[in-house]
Each structure stands twice: as C-alpha cells, then as structure tokens.
Amino acid sequence: LLMDYESGSELASYNAGLRIDPASITKLMTAYVLYRELAKGTVKLDDQVLINQSAWEMDGSRMFIEVGKRVELEKLMRGLIIQSGNDAAIAISEHIAGSQSAYVERMNQVAVELGMKDTHYSNVTGWPAENHYTTARDIAILAKAIISEFPDRYKLYSEKEFTYNKIRQYNRNKLLFRDPTVDGMKTGFT
C-alpha cells in the first residue's frame, strides 16, 4: 500500500485489506500505546522497570535485559524500536498494564479507536499466535498516527544501532542502511 501522508489517499495498493501475521510490526502498536501513556504522564522515561522472568525468557530478537534488574523505561523503548526487542516489549507491557494480556487489551481498544478494522492483537511482540493479524491498510493508519501525534518519537525509527549492556545491535530494518531517504518504520519476520 502506498498512501499519501497528508491526505490519507491510497495511491497504489495490492491486497491492502488482506489479513496477515504482522510479526514484529506489532511493536508499532506496542510503542504507540507507550507513547500515549507517556503523553498522559502515567509513566515517565526515567521510570525504573523491574524485569520479570517472562520478559527475560522471551525468545526471538532481544536487547538482553536480565531478570531481577531494573532498566530505565527510555532504554526499553529504544530496545523495542531500534532492536525490536521482544523482551523489551514484554517488560514495557508489564510495567504499564501489570500484564501482557492487559496491555494487549489496550492495544486492541486503540486499534478500534484508530479505525483499524481488520486488526486484532494477541500479544505485544508479534510472536506467532492464533487470532493475531492486521492488514497493510491498518499498518498505514497506525504509522500515520505515530508520525502525526508523536513526531519526536518517530525519529527513533531511523536510528541504525542501539547499545545496551555493552552489546551493540543494529536496527533490523536493513533499508535504513541501503537508502539514506528511508526513515522507518518497522520490519517483521516469522
């Protein structure tokens, strides 16, 4: 789907309404809910987030946080966006909503508010799950909301690397390295 940002007009598309597994593109909504909570003041970037077992043991892409340690919310946000850390996604969700399932409920409520008619989330990471789907059209709606409502956060999506715990990892979006005009947002792979 190619959409004009200003008007929202669809310029070109192919199966833009086909339901697909979003994989780590799910983290766009995980981040968007976080941005809303930051804007409301319910959490702050300097919050110290206690890392639980569920975040630490999550497979897939990770920022390598350690169970029982406290990590600043801003670092978790950067690990979520730049490194696509599944562990960061779970830690953020537990910090804000108390559990991943409660956070997923918020994600689904926000999807409805934004008009994402063909999206349903089952987790915060994009890990394959039953009843976890979206469409290219709904991803475009969410991307536009992120860019327009949180332009300062949007800049994070173009950062090419992130270092945490002395481990330097590169952004999973390889287009950032191939084309200087690319500025985001997220990739997903299962």
C-alpha positions as CSV (number, residue, x, y, z in Angstrom):
1,L,0.0,0.0,0.0
2,L,1.3,3.4,-0.9
3,M,-0.5,6.2,1.0
4,D,-0.2,9.9,0.8
5,Y,0.6,11.1,4.3
6,E,-1.1,14.5,4.1
7,S,-4.4,13.4,2.6
8,G,-4.5,9.8,3.6
9,S,-5.4,8.9,0.0
10,E,-4.3,5.5,-1.2
11,L,-2.1,6.0,-4.3
12,A,-1.5,2.3,-5.1
13,S,-2.2,-1.0,-3.4
14,Y,-2.3,-4.7,-3.9
15,N,-4.3,-6.8,-1.4
16,A,-4.1,-4.0,1.1
17,G,-7.0,-5.4,3.1
18,L,-5.7,-9.0,3.2
19,R,-5.2,-10.2,6.8
20,I,-1.6,-11.2,7.5
21,D,0.5,-12.1,10.5
22,P,2.2,-8.8,11.4
23,A,5.2,-10.4,13.2
24,S,7.3,-7.6,14.8
25,I,5.4,-4.9,13.1
26,T,3.1,-5.5,16.1
27,K,5.6,-3.4,18.0
28,L,4.4,-0.3,16.3
29,M,1.2,-0.6,18.4
30,T,3.1,-1.6,21.5
31,A,5.1,1.6,21.1
32,Y,2.1,3.7,20.2
33,V,0.3,2.7,23.5
34,L,3.5,3.5,25.3
35,Y,3.7,7.0,23.7
36,R,0.1,7.7,24.8
37,E,0.9,6.7,28.4
38,L,4.0,9.0,28.3
39,A,1.9,11.8,27.0
40,K,-0.7,11.3,29.7
41,G,2.0,11.3,32.4
42,T,1.1,7.8,33.7
43,V,4.7,6.7,33.2
44,K,8.0,8.6,32.7
45,L,11.0,7.8,30.6
46,D,13.2,7.7,33.7
47,D,10.9,5.0,35.4
48,Q,13.0,2.1,36.6
49,V,11.3,-1.0,35.3
50,L,11.8,-4.3,37.2
51,I,12.5,-7.1,34.7
52,N,10.4,-10.2,35.3
53,Q,11.1,-13.8,34.3
54,S,8.5,-13.6,31.4
55,A,10.5,-10.8,29.7
56,W,13.9,-12.3,30.3
57,E,13.0,-15.8,28.9
58,M,11.3,-14.5,25.7
59,D,12.8,-15.9,22.5
60,G,13.4,-14.0,19.2
61,S,15.0,-10.6,18.9
62,R,16.1,-9.3,22.2
63,M,18.0,-6.5,23.9
64,F,19.3,-8.9,26.5
65,I,17.8,-7.5,29.7
66,E,18.4,-9.5,32.9
67,V,15.7,-10.8,35.2
68,G,15.6,-9.1,38.6
69,K,17.4,-5.9,37.3
70,R,15.8,-2.5,36.9
71,V,16.1,-0.9,33.5
72,E,15.1,2.7,32.6
73,L,11.9,2.9,30.5
74,E,13.7,5.0,27.9
75,K,16.2,2.2,27.3
76,L,13.4,-0.3,27.0
77,M,11.7,2.0,24.5
78,R,14.8,2.3,22.4
79,G,15.4,-1.5,22.6
80,L,11.8,-2.0,21.4
81,I,12.0,0.4,18.5
82,I,15.6,0.1,17.3
83,Q,16.5,-3.5,18.2
84,S,12.9,-4.9,18.1
85,G,13.4,-6.5,21.5
86,N,10.7,-8.9,22.4
87,D,12.0,-8.8,26.0
88,A,11.6,-5.0,26.0
89,A,8.1,-5.3,24.7
90,I,7.0,-7.6,27.5
91,A,8.8,-5.6,30.2
92,I,7.1,-2.4,29.0
93,S,3.7,-4.1,28.9
94,E,4.0,-5.5,32.4
95,H,5.2,-2.1,33.7
96,I,2.4,-0.1,32.3
97,A,-0.6,-2.5,32.5
98,G,0.5,-5.1,35.0
99,S,0.5,-7.9,32.5
100,Q,1.0,-8.6,28.8
101,S,-2.7,-9.6,28.4
102,A,-4.0,-6.3,30.0
103,Y,-1.7,-4.3,27.7
104,V,-2.9,-6.3,24.6
105,E,-6.5,-5.3,25.6
106,R,-5.4,-1.6,25.4
107,M,-3.7,-2.3,22.0
108,N,-7.0,-3.7,20.7
109,Q,-9.0,-0.8,22.1
110,V,-6.6,1.7,20.4
111,A,-6.8,-0.2,17.1
112,V,-10.6,0.3,17.2
113,E,-10.3,4.0,18.1
114,L,-7.9,4.5,15.1
115,G,-10.3,2.7,12.7
116,M,-8.0,-0.3,12.2
117,K,-11.0,-2.5,11.2
118,D,-9.0,-5.6,10.3
119,T,-6.5,-5.8,13.1
120,H,-6.5,-7.9,16.3
121,Y,-3.5,-8.4,18.6
122,S,-2.9,-11.5,20.8
123,N,0.5,-10.4,22.2
124,V,2.9,-7.4,22.4
125,T,5.8,-8.9,20.4
126,G,4.3,-10.2,17.2
127,W,5.3,-13.8,18.1
128,P,3.0,-16.1,16.0
129,A,-0.3,-16.6,17.8
130,E,-3.9,-17.5,17.0
131,N,-6.1,-14.5,16.2
132,H,-3.1,-12.2,15.7
133,Y,-3.5,-10.3,12.4
134,T,-3.5,-7.0,10.6
135,T,-3.5,-5.6,7.1
136,A,-1.3,-3.3,5.1
137,R,-4.0,-0.7,5.2
138,D,-4.3,-0.8,9.0
139,I,-0.5,-0.6,9.4
140,A,-0.6,2.6,7.3
141,I,-3.3,4.0,9.6
142,L,-1.1,3.3,12.6
143,A,2.1,4.6,11.0
144,K,0.3,7.8,10.2
145,A,-0.9,8.2,13.8
146,I,2.6,7.6,15.2
147,I,4.2,10.2,12.8
148,S,1.5,12.9,13.3
149,E,0.9,12.5,17.0
150,F,4.4,11.8,18.2
151,P,6.9,13.3,15.7
152,D,9.7,13.4,18.3
153,R,9.4,9.7,18.9
154,Y,9.3,9.0,15.1
155,K,13.0,9.9,14.8
156,L,13.9,6.8,16.8
157,Y,12.8,4.6,13.9
158,S,15.7,5.8,11.8
159,E,18.4,5.1,14.3
160,K,20.7,2.5,13.0
161,E,22.1,1.0,16.2
162,F,21.5,0.6,19.9
163,T,23.9,-0.5,22.6
164,Y,22.6,-1.9,25.9
165,N,24.7,-3.9,28.5
166,K,27.7,-3.4,26.3
167,I,26.0,-5.3,23.4
168,R,25.8,-3.2,20.2
169,Q,23.0,-4.3,17.9
170,Y,21.8,-2.9,14.6
171,N,18.4,-1.9,13.6
172,R,16.6,-4.8,11.9
173,N,15.3,-2.5,9.1
174,K,18.1,-3.1,6.5
175,L,16.6,-0.4,4.2
176,L,18.0,2.2,6.6
177,F,21.5,1.1,5.6
178,R,20.7,0.8,1.8
179,D,18.9,4.1,1.2
180,P,19.5,7.4,3.0
181,T,15.9,8.6,2.3
182,V,14.4,5.7,4.3
183,D,13.4,6.8,7.8
184,G,11.4,4.0,9.3
185,M,9.3,2.4,10.5
186,K,9.4,-1.4,11.3
187,T,10.0,-4.8,9.8
188,G,8.6,-8.1,10.8
189,F,9.6,-11.7,10.1
190,T,8.4,-15.1,11.2
